[in-house]
Amino acid sequence: MTSNISRRNVFRGAGVAVFGAAVAGLATGCSSVAVGGPASGTAANLLETAKSQGFLRVGIANEPPYTQVSADGKVTGCEPDVLRAVCQRLGIGDVQGIVTPYESMIPGLNANRWDVIAAGLFMKQSRCSQVRYSEPVIVSTESFATPKGNPKGITSVAGILADKSLRIAVLPGGFEEGVLKAANVPASQQVKVNDGRSGLEALKANRADAFMLPTLSLKALAKDDPSFDITAPVKDAPRTGSGAAFRQADASFHEAYNKELTAFKKTPEFAGILTKWGFDPSVVEGVTAQELCQTAG
Ligand code: 6CS
């Protein structure tokens, strides 16, 4: 199976491409290059094809510290670094990243545009029913970014529901949007933004009173933009975490991956990756995908 992504979006040497709703399936008007990708079908094909071509295509978001495309185009971040290490233990040389919105990750996986998701796509019932998650790599929390001093005192989802004047920025199809929906926060109180920076822009432009995103993602944004405050972790947002997500059809690849991941999680290298990106490796100890897939939404 190959997928056609326009030349401008494929940086094979750097290992990253950009694939968004605007690009998916549309003729882009510029010459396209076929981007080789492991055949779908039985996981044995996927594993063997990935080994022979030397890489696995991974859907990512470019939201540090979960995923990051560095200045030279290399795919990094906590989840791609763990994926790369486990893939190398399986005999797959590297990963090639395709940047895409969270809402496109599972559809793109099931359309064979990439072969795995390693993006901090948090486990919850509706996602776990569509893909095969590996055991979790991280467990993390949600927070609100607010204007300095949090003038409207936004600290909980319940507080947002109680004050209909409050507007909360969230990513479309993101976990946070699902949390607000599950709490019956009306769409009229939700401001959809494409990524971290546009969430902060919505605060600055007073189009939103708060921006909900994982705590560590907001802390990463604050390194470049100290203009906002970050609340303590939101107590009434469900606890969850993430790992790699595979197609349902890739059951034996998923099994082989989990086996290697379980061994890798016991190594100092695993702890080193998590610590490098600001995660506490002890938090995920003993946590299972089965448990996190019970998360509502
Ligand atoms: O799982 C999700 O949809 C969320 N995960 C991350 C790492 N950032 C925001 C996104 O909504």
Boltz pocket constraint, residues with backbone or C-beta under 6 A from the ligand:
constraints:
  - pocket:
      binder: B
      contacts: [[A, 63], [A, 66], [A, 102], [A, 119], [A, 120], [A, 121], [A, 122], [A, 123], [A, 171], [A, 173], [A, 174], [A, 175], [A, 176], [A, 177], [A, 213], [A, 214], [A, 217]]
      max_distance: 6.0
